[in-house]
Amino acid sequence: MSKPVVLIAEELSPATIEALGPDFDIRTVDGADRPALLTALADANAVLIRSATRVDAEALAAAPKLKVVARAGVGLDNVDIKAATTAGVMVVNAPTSNIISAAELTIGHILSLARHIPAADASLAGGAWKRSAYTGTELFEKTVGIMGLGRIGGLITERLRAFGMRVVGYDPYVTPARAQQLGVELLSFDEVVAQSDFLTVHMPKTPETTGMIGAAQLRAMKPTAYVVNVARGGLIDEDALYEALVAGQIAGAGLDVFTSEPPVEGGSAHRLLGLPNVVVTPHLGASTAEAQEKAGVSVARSVKLALEGDLVPDAVNVAGGVIDPFVRPGIALVEKLGQFFAGLAHGALTSLDIEVRGELADYDVSVYRLAALKGIFTNIVSETVSYVNAPLFAEQRGIETRLIVESDSPLYRNITILRGTLADGTVLTVAATLAGTRMVPKVVGINGYEIEVPFERYHVVMRYADRPGIVALYGKLLGDANINIAGLQVAHQDASGRALSVLTVDSPVPDHILDAMREAVGGDLFRQIEITDE
């Protein structure tokens, strides 16, 4: 019997090949050579890539035997995940391979800024001896602010506390108990900005976090403060940063990531490269020998699991392993429901029940717990979220989870309910089902309100005192902004006389329009939610 074919499309460490073992026919190809790649994919059961190989719909069509695409790294920009899912091809990556490297690079940027190391090196190499020009500052007893207290934020905290620094942080999804465990003083966003001597950003890039450090925040910082971004390009507004640095509003910046990579001449990032108070590196967060080896070994193990038919914890699009066909369609539904839940939550989560009701009670639905947590954390943490690390994120944040399975389901053949308690004691409940013969994924309940809204990319959820004319109020505001309402459902009043509206819109609603809508309807719950479709 022939061995499964594993195609290595880019240079990987010897440890990667060793981790695959002797049970595979290992072949190599230059993934950047498109014709050669397409030819080689014809026989491949798995392909291992880095960032130079593009696996899109064309490549997938050329690979009829392909079962898994493995990216030896974190980013998946060069893989068409949606096309792979449609083709039934698993996509895996190495979500935790670079976290130590990224944390250490952040420390390197902070030290380089504090002691002017790059500029002093260049000056001395050029023949000058300017000791007084490069007088620096100690980290001891300074305040470092960390935006985003995920795994990388936690590693940075641990390291900077050893320097004797005061560590403050902002993360709306971290409880005070978890912050205390990390040794971080949890503050509001504005307080962290104002108090930090060094501010480092470690958030995912979403519509809400893009430009989160802008002109207003830079004006609010100390003139002696430094800002660092080793996470995602665009979290800091590059134009605003340039103006702040030139005007002396802050002392300097350390950047490893940019909105355009490499920065193009004339672009916002390119202007920053020539400033004397900026330290830059070309996206080196994962560029260590250790991180590269960890990534290769991690995906090699995932490939082995996938080709052997076992559960693959690092799968980002489908859950591998023995999952009943009746259960499998609900995995994507529960992930979307998790994202919807997180979009409605106004604070840190302390406990979560994943309740599955109906005919699914006769099956093993344990993967739904993983799917719910993956969905909840997808747009919350800066790291790539998978089935293996989602429970770890919950554990780190002190979130207790339970899977409850019951056959009783009076309204739907099957229904999944997420019921979570937030840090302030509020209970948030959302429910979803696959409706009809076409199994359309729909939200069917929010905090006791019965609705039936298909999942789309952009939703606006609002609760307000029920009265005539409300729809006309927000409808006019959206119409004037040229934003189309693709769908609308109103669940009329609960015991307190409040109604709930769920809108589906064709494009994101700008913040100033949302603020106007909230004021017009007098909403006590008002959220815009984006569902990312991997």
Disulfide bonds with the S-S distance in Angstrom:
none
